[in-house]
Amino acid sequence: MLQDMMQALRQFRLNPAFFAIAICVIALGIGANTAMFSVIDAVILKPLPYANPERLVMLWETRPDRGFANNVVSTANYLDWRARSHSFDAMSATLFRSESLTGSGEPEQVRTQLIAEDFFPMLGLPMAYGRSFTQDECKPGAPATAILSDSIWRRKFSADPSIIGRTIRLSGSAVTVVGIAPPRILTLGDRPPDLWVALRARGVNDNGTRAGGRNFSVLARLKPGVSVAQADVEIRALAKQLEREYPQFNANWSARAVPLTAEIYGKVQTPLLVLMGAVALILLIACANVANLLLTRAAGRQREIAMRAALGAGRGRLARQMLTESLTLAAAGGALGVALAYGLLEMVKRFGPPDVRRLDRAALDGSVLLVTAGATVITGLLLGLAPAMLAARRALANSLREGARGSSASMRTNRLRDAFTVAQIALSLVLLAGAGLLLRSFARLIAVEPGFRTDHVLTMNLNPGARYRDQKGVQFFAELGRRVRALPGVANASTITFLPFKGLGSGTYFWRAEGPKPAPGQEPEIFLALG
């Protein structure tokens, strides 16, 4: 084998341009597949970094007739689920929202996540410093408490452990820090929160009505031995029971249980697998291309093969030499492909969609390199199979005669080369057709008219805090709009908000009449002009 490899390297040295082109083509196919597989491995294949992730489920309220599915849960129903269900070890409602962090340098808008006391223990995530929330801290009227993420703890508070027990201000309210979360937590949202706040859920409003709008998510852990299907049956039965008890609030509402893995990967799994199929086609095209080149080169080596046979080389020995050359060629292409994959992976992580969870954790680790090594070996075998079979089957007398009269290729070689050419063109057409359809769909998506002009339009998001959730809030936004309209270069400005408006009941919101319409499922109950 070592002798065959030395012979292959001598062949490379005698034909550097030919082998350089072949190595670059192989590197393109292997590099693209390595980069794409590393993304799929990090996003889909690796298990979730939680304790027994197969027992984690998301619970949702559904109402298909109004377009609600897998995006809403009311706090009142969540509390009833937690009190009455028998399929779950733990359950936590959660909600993402924006807050204004003040009192520590420049004011900053941060992303917070409301969670119950079971959230971190249910995931099996211990605190880096401090503790998680207690049951008393999640009761209505309890003092507000928070857990800082590792990133904001280092960036905003200089990684000072003494921040635990101190008070920070969120949207004007005092919040006590009780813990620091471990770094690089995989969150349920499209991007990680800056801090977690204790959810002080209540089931009944002050006026006795059912509390809470349907804007929460619920994460639960199944008891050992309980399947997702069994939990789904129970949660649907509880939804029917709550509909009978509270018909005005829960009429026509149902519920369902969904595995957490399906909830996290459901939207990205199909696109990633389609992309993996596309880059696999690139590798097949590269193999067909290089195999055709090797067949062409093998036609010029007929005299060499005949001389080796005349000197005593058997068919197996000749086939092994051809396979060794192709494997050495594939190994060189694979090594270059790994370097190319590293650059491609960095581009994907930098410019990829921000809502793909764990994309930033894609890396060329041991499992990815092992798959790359396997793909390289398979590529080498595919490349050398046809030349090896021809070298083994060709008769010595025919080889000598063809070499003597300078024959370019046998009929069998021509048929194989034609077959590789047809396969390469067919695979290229499939890839180009798929790419064309994707580009056409993308062009249609960006050409959809939203119903209003988007050019020269800027948006701004702010959270003025709880002290503006009354008439003072109306005055604040009206004054804000007036001052923005007075800025040079501003033609017009409008305001929209969904803050609860005191005096009109919980869950009532105000909205500037001339502003854009809210998203489906967020329609305010009362429309008020703010000017």
C-alpha positions in Angstrom: 0.0 0.0 0.0 2.9 2.4 0.8 4.4 1.6 -2.6 1.1 2.3 -4.3 0.8 5.6 -2.5 4.4 6.6 -3.5 3.5 5.7 -7.1 0.3 7.9 -6.9 2.3 10.8 -5.6 4.7 10.4 -8.5 1.7 10.5 -10.9 0.6 13.8 -9.2 4.0 15.3 -9.7 4.1 14.3 -13.4 0.6 15.9 -14.0 0.3 18.8 -11.5 -2.3 20.8 -13.4 -4.6 17.9 -14.0 -4.5 16.8 -10.3 -4.8 20.4 -9.0 -8.1 20.8 -10.9 -9.4 17.5 -9.7 -8.4 18.2 -6.1 -10.2 21.6 -6.2 -13.4 20.1 -7.6 -13.4 17.4 -4.9 -12.7 20.0 -2.2 -15.7 22.1 -3.3 -18.0 19.1 -3.0 -16.6 17.8 0.3 -16.2 21.3 1.8 -19.9 22.3 1.1 -21.1 19.0 2.6 -18.9 19.3 5.7 -20.1 22.8 6.4 -23.8 21.9 5.9 -23.5 18.7 8.0 -21.9 20.6 10.8 -24.9 23.0 10.8 -27.4 20.1 10.8 -25.4 18.3 13.5 -25.4 21.3 15.8 -29.0 22.4 15.2 -30.9 19.1 14.8 -28.8 16.0 15.6 -27.2 16.9 18.9 -29.6 16.3 21.8 -31.0 19.3 23.6 -28.8 20.4 26.6 -31.4 19.6 29.1 -32.0 16.7 31.5 -34.0 14.0 29.8 -35.1 16.3 26.9 -37.4 13.6 25.5 -39.8 14.2 28.4 -40.1 17.9 27.8 -43.3 19.2 26.0 -44.9 22.5 25.1 -48.6 23.0 26.0 -50.8 25.2 23.9 -54.3 26.4 23.7 -55.7 26.2 20.2 -58.7 27.6 18.3 -58.4 26.8 14.6 -61.5 28.8 13.6 -59.7 32.0 14.7 -56.2 31.0 13.6 -54.8 30.3 17.0 -52.5 27.2 17.1 -49.3 26.7 19.1 -48.9 30.3 20.1 -51.2 31.2 23.0 -52.0 30.2 26.6 -53.9 32.2 29.3 -52.4 32.4 32.8 -55.6 31.4 34.4 -55.9 28.2 32.4 -52.2 27.5 33.0 -52.7 27.6 36.8 -55.7 25.2 36.5 -53.6 22.8 34.3 -50.8 22.8 36.9 -53.3 22.1 39.8 -55.4 19.5 38.1 -53.1 17.5 35.7 -51.5 14.2 36.6 -49.2 13.6 33.6 -46.5 16.2 34.5 -43.8 16.4 37.1 -43.5 20.2 36.6 -44.9 23.0 34.6 -44.0 26.6 33.9 -45.6 29.4 31.9 -43.3 31.8 30.1 -43.5 35.0 28.2 -40.9 37.2 26.5 -41.1 41.0 26.6 -38.9 44.1 26.4 -38.0 46.2 29.5 -35.9 49.3 30.2 -32.9 48.6 32.4 -31.8 51.7 34.2 -29.6 52.6 37.1 -26.5 50.8 35.8 -24.8 53.1 33.3 -26.7 54.1 30.2 -30.4 53.1 30.0 -30.8 50.0 27.8 -33.7 48.1 26.4 -33.3 44.4 27.4 -35.2 41.2 26.6 -36.7 39.6 29.6 -38.5 36.2 30.0 -41.1 35.7 32.7 -40.9 32.2 34.2 -42.3 30.3 37.2 -40.2 28.7 39.9 -40.1 25.3 38.1 -38.5 26.5 35.0 -34.7 26.0 35.6 -35.1 22.9 37.8 -37.4 21.4 35.2 -34.7 21.8 32.6 -32.0 20.5 34.9 -30.0 23.8 34.7 -28.3 24.8 37.9 -27.4 28.5 38.6 -23.8 29.6 38.1 -24.2 31.9 41.1 -27.1 32.3 43.6 -30.3 30.4 43.2 -33.4 30.0 41.1 -36.8 31.4 42.1 -38.8 30.2 45.0 -42.5 29.4 45.1 -43.2 32.4 47.3 -41.5 34.7 44.8 -43.9 33.6 42.1 -47.1 34.4 44.1 -49.1 37.6 43.3 -48.0 40.6 45.2 -44.5 39.2 46.0 -41.5 41.5 45.5 -40.1 41.3 42.0 -37.0 39.1 41.6 -34.7 38.4 38.6 -32.0 36.1 37.3 -29.3 37.7 35.1 -27.9 36.0 32.0 -24.2 35.4 31.8 -23.8 37.8 28.9 -25.5 40.8 30.6 -23.8 40.0 33.9 -20.4 40.3 32.3 -21.3 43.2 30.0 -23.4 45.4 32.3 -22.2 44.4 35.8 -18.5 43.5 35.1 -19.1 39.9 36.2 -19.4 41.0 39.8 -20.8 38.2 42.0 -21.9 40.7 44.6 -24.7 41.8 42.3 -26.7 39.0 43.9 -29.0 40.5 46.5 -28.8 43.9 45.0 -31.6 45.8 43.3 -31.8 46.8 39.7 -34.6 48.8 38.0 -36.6 47.4 35.2 -39.0 49.9 33.5 -38.9 52.0 36.7 -39.6 49.1 39.1 -37.2 47.8 41.7 -36.2 44.1 41.1 -33.9 42.1 43.3 -31.2 39.9 41.6 -31.2 36.4 43.1 -29.0 34.4 40.7 -26.7 34.3 37.6 -27.6 31.8 34.9 -25.0 29.5 33.3 -23.6 30.7 30.0 -24.9 29.7 26.5 -28.3 28.5 27.6 -30.5 27.3 24.7 -33.7 29.3 25.1 -37.2 28.7 23.9 -37.4 32.1 22.0 -35.8 33.1 18.7 -33.0 34.8 20.7 -31.8 34.5 24.2 -33.1 36.8 27.0 -30.9 39.2 28.9 -32.6 38.2 32.2 -35.4 36.1 33.7 -38.1 37.6 35.9 -40.3 35.7 38.3 -43.8 35.2 37.0 -46.3 36.2 39.6 -49.3 34.6 37.9 -52.8 35.2 39.1 -56.0 33.3 38.1 -58.6 36.0 38.9 -58.7 39.7 38.4 -59.7 42.2 41.1 -63.2 42.3 39.6 -63.5 38.5 39.7 -63.1 37.9 36.0 -60.8 35.3 34.5 -57.3 36.7 34.5 -54.7 37.1 31.7 -54.7 37.4 28.0 -53.7 34.5 25.9 -50.1 35.4 25.3 -48.1 32.9 27.3 -46.2 29.7 26.4 -46.2 26.7 28.8 -43.3 24.2 29.2 -43.9 21.0 31.1 -42.0 17.8 32.0 -43.7 14.5 31.6 -43.7 12.0 34.5 -41.7 8.8 33.9 -43.7 6.4 31.8 -46.1 9.0 30.5 -46.1 9.4 26.7 -46.8 12.6 24.8 -50.0 11.1 23.4 -51.3 10.4 26.9 -50.4 13.9 28.0 -52.2 15.3 24.9 -55.3 13.3 25.8 -55.3 14.7 29.4 -54.7 18.3 28.4 -57.5 18.2 25.9 -59.8 16.7 28.5 -58.8 19.5 30.9 -59.6 22.1 28.2 -63.1 20.7 27.8 -63.6 20.8 31.5 -62.5 24.4 31.7 -64.8 25.3 28.8 -67.7 23.9 30.7 -66.7 25.8 33.9 -65.9 29.1 32.2 -67.9 29.1 28.9 -67.6 32.9 28.3 -63.7 32.8 28.6 -63.0 29.3 27.1 -65.7 28.8 24.5 -64.4 26.8 21.5 -60.9 26.6 23.0 -59.0 23.3 23.0 -55.4 22.4 24.0 -52.6 20.1 22.8 -49.2 18.8 23.9 -46.2 19.0 21.5 -42.7 17.6 22.0 -40.2 20.3 22.7 -37.9 19.0 20.0 -40.6 19.3 17.4 -41.4 22.8 18.6 -37.7 23.9 18.4 -36.7 22.1 15.2 -40.0 21.9 13.3 -39.6 25.1 11.3 -35.9 24.6 10.4 -35.7 20.9 9.9 -37.1 20.7 6.4 -35.1 23.7 5.0 -31.9 22.3 6.4 -32.5 18.9 5.0 -33.3 20.4 1.6 -30.0 22.3 1.7 -28.2 19.2 2.7 -29.7 17.4 -0.3 -28.5 20.3 -2.6 -24.9 20.1 -1.4 -25.0 16.3 -1.7 -25.9 16.8 -5.3 -22.9 19.1 -5.6 -20.7 16.3 -4.3 -22.2 13.8 -6.8 -21.6 16.2 -9.6 -18.0 16.7 -8.5 -17.5 12.9 -8.4 -19.0 12.5 -11.9 -16.7 15.3 -13.1 -13.5 13.9 -11.6 -14.4 10.3 -12.6 -14.7 11.4 -16.2 -11.4 13.2 -16.0 -9.8 10.0 -14.6 -11.3 7.9 -17.3 -9.9 10.2 -19.9 -6.5 10.1 -18.3 -6.7 6.3 -18.0 -7.1 6.1 -21.8 -3.7 7.5 -22.1 -2.2 5.0 -19.7 -3.0 1.9 -21.7 0.6 1.2 -22.6 1.7 1.7 -18.9 -1.0 -0.8 -17.8 0.0 -3.3 -20.4 3.6 -3.1 -19.4 2.7 -3.6 -15.8 0.6 -6.7 -16.8 3.5 -8.0 -18.9 5.9 -7.7 -16.0 3.6 -9.8 -13.8 1.1 -7.5 -12.2 -2.2 -9.3 -11.8 -5.7 -7.8 -12.2 -6.1 -7.2 -8.5 -2.8 -5.5 -8.3 -3.7 -3.1 -11.2 -7.1 -2.4 -9.7 -5.5 -1.7 -6.3 -3.1 0.8 -7.9 -6.0 2.7 -9.5 -8.0 2.7 -6.3 -5.0 3.9 -4.3 -4.5 6.8 -6.7 -8.1 7.9 -6.4 -8.1 7.5 -2.6 -5.0 9.7 -2.4 -6.6 12.2 -4.7 -9.7 12.2 -2.6 -7.7 12.6 0.6 -6.0 15.7 -0.7 -9.4 17.1 -1.8 -10.9 16.2 1.6 -8.1 18.0 3.4 -8.6 21.1 1.3 -12.4 20.7 1.7 -12.1 20.9 5.5 -10.3 24.2 5.2 -13.0 25.4 2.8 -15.7 24.2 5.1 -14.2 26.2 8.0 -14.6 29.4 6.0 -18.1 28.5 4.8 -19.2 27.7 8.3 -18.0 31.1 9.6 -20.0 32.8 6.8 -23.1 30.8 7.7 -22.8 31.6 11.4 -22.3 35.3 10.7 -24.9 35.8 8.0 -27.3 33.0 8.8 -30.9 33.5 10.1 -30.7 34.7 13.7 -33.8 32.7 14.7 -32.1 29.3 14.0 -31.3 28.0 17.5 -27.7 26.6 18.1 -26.5 27.8 14.8 -23.7 29.7 16.6 -22.6 26.4 18.1 -21.9 24.7 14.7 -18.2 23.6 14.6 -15.9 21.1 12.9 -15.8 18.8 15.9 -14.8 15.1 16.0 -18.2 13.8 14.8 -18.2 16.1 11.8 -14.6 15.3 10.9 -15.4 11.6 11.2 -18.3 11.9 8.7 -16.0 14.0 6.5 -13.5 11.2 6.5 -16.1 8.7 5.6 -17.3 10.9 2.8 -13.8 11.2 1.5 -13.2 7.5 1.5 -16.5 6.9 -0.3 -15.6 9.6 -2.8 -12.2 8.0 -3.5 -13.8 4.6 -4.0 -16.4 6.1 -6.4 -13.7 7.9 -8.4 -11.4 4.9 -8.7 -14.0 2.2 -9.2 -14.4 2.6 -13.0 -10.7 3.0 -13.9 -9.9 0.0 -11.6 -12.5 -2.2 -13.3 -11.2 -1.2 -16.7 -7.6 -1.9 -15.7 -8.5 -5.3 -14.3 -10.7 -6.4 -17.2 -8.6 -5.2 -20.1 -6.8 -8.1 -21.9 -3.1 -7.9 -22.1 -3.0 -8.4 -25.9 -5.7 -5.9 -26.6 -3.9 -3.3 -24.4 -0.6 -3.9 -26.3 -2.3 -3.6 -29.7 -4.3 -0.5 -28.7 -1.1 1.1 -27.3 0.9 0.2 -30.3 -1.4 1.8 -32.8 -2.2 4.8 -30.5 -5.8 4.0 -29.9 -7.4 6.7 -27.8 -10.0 4.7 -25.9 -11.9 1.5 -26.1 -15.6 1.2 -26.8 -16.2 0.4 -23.1 -14.3 3.5 -22.0 -16.3 5.7 -24.3 -19.6 4.3 -23.0 -18.5 4.9 -19.4 -17.4 8.4 -20.1 -20.6 9.1 -21.9 -22.6 7.7 -18.9 -20.6 10.0 -16.5 -21.2 13.0 -18.7 -25.0 12.3 -18.9 -25.1 11.8 -15.1 -23.2 15.0 -14.4 -25.5 17.1 -16.7 -28.7 15.4 -15.2 -27.6 16.2 -11.7 -26.7 19.7 -12.6 -30.1 20.3 -14.2 -31.8 19.0 -11.0 -29.7 21.3 -8.9 -30.2 24.3 -11.1 -34.0 23.7 -11.4 -34.3 23.6 -7.6 -32.2 26.7 -7.2 -34.3 28.5 -9.8 -37.5 27.6 -8.0 -36.1 28.8 -4.7 -35.0 32.1 -6.2 -38.4 32.5 -7.9 -40.2 31.9 -4.6 -37.9 34.3 -2.9 -38.5 37.0 -5.5 -42.3 36.6 -5.1 -42.0 36.8 -1.4 -40.1 40.1 -1.4 -42.5 41.4 -4.1 -45.6 41.0 -1.9 -47.2 44.4 -1.2 -47.8 44.8 2.5 -50.6 47.3 1.9 -48.6 50.4 2.8 -45.4 52.1 1.6 -42.3 50.8 3.2 -39.7 53.2 1.6 -38.4 56.0 3.8 -40.1 54.4 6.9 -38.3 53.9 10.2 -39.5 52.2 13.3 -38.5 52.5 17.0 -39.5 50.3 19.9 -39.5 51.6 23.5 -40.9 50.7 26.9 -41.7 53.7 29.1 -42.6 51.5 32.1 -45.6 50.8 34.4 -45.9 54.4 35.6 -47.1 55.4 32.1 -50.0 52.9 31.9 -52.7 55.5 32.6 -53.6 58.9 31.3 -49.9 59.9 31.7 -49.1 57.3 29.1 -51.5 58.9 26.6 -49.8 62.3 27.2 -46.4 60.8 26.9 -47.0 59.2 23.5 -48.8 62.2 22.2 -45.9 64.5 23.2 -43.4 61.9 21.8 -45.2 61.9 18.4 -45.3 65.7 18.4 -41.5 66.1 19.0 -40.6 63.4 16.5 -42.7 65.1 13.8 -40.9 68.3 14.5 -37.5 66.8 13.8 -35.8 67.9 10.5 -36.4 65.4 7.7 -39.4 63.8 9.4 -42.6 64.0 7.2 -44.9 62.3 9.7 -44.9 60.1 12.8 -47.4 57.8 14.4 -47.6 55.8 17.7 -48.9 52.3 18.5 -48.9 50.6 21.9 -50.4 47.5 23.5 -49.9 48.5 27.2 -52.9 47.8 29.5 -54.9 51.0 30.0 -56.0 51.4 33.6 -59.7 52.3 34.1 -60.8 50.2 31.1 -60.1 46.7 32.6 -57.3 44.2 32.4 -56.3 43.3 28.8 -57.7 46.5 27.3 -55.2 48.4 25.1 -55.1 51.7 23.4 -54.0 52.3 19.8 -53.4 55.3 17.7 -56.2 55.4 15.1 -54.0 56.5 12.2 -51.2 54.0 12.9 -50.8 50.6 11.3 -53.2 47.8 12.2 -52.0 45.3 14.8 -51.1 41.7 13.9 -53.8 39.0 13.8 -54.6 37.8 17.3 -53.6 41.1 18.9 -56.6 43.2 18.2 -57.3 45.7 21.0 -60.7 45.8 22.5 -61.0 49.6 22.3 -59.5 52.1 19.8 -58.6 55.5 21.2 -56.9 58.4 19.3 -53.8 59.6 21.1 -53.6 63.1 19.7 
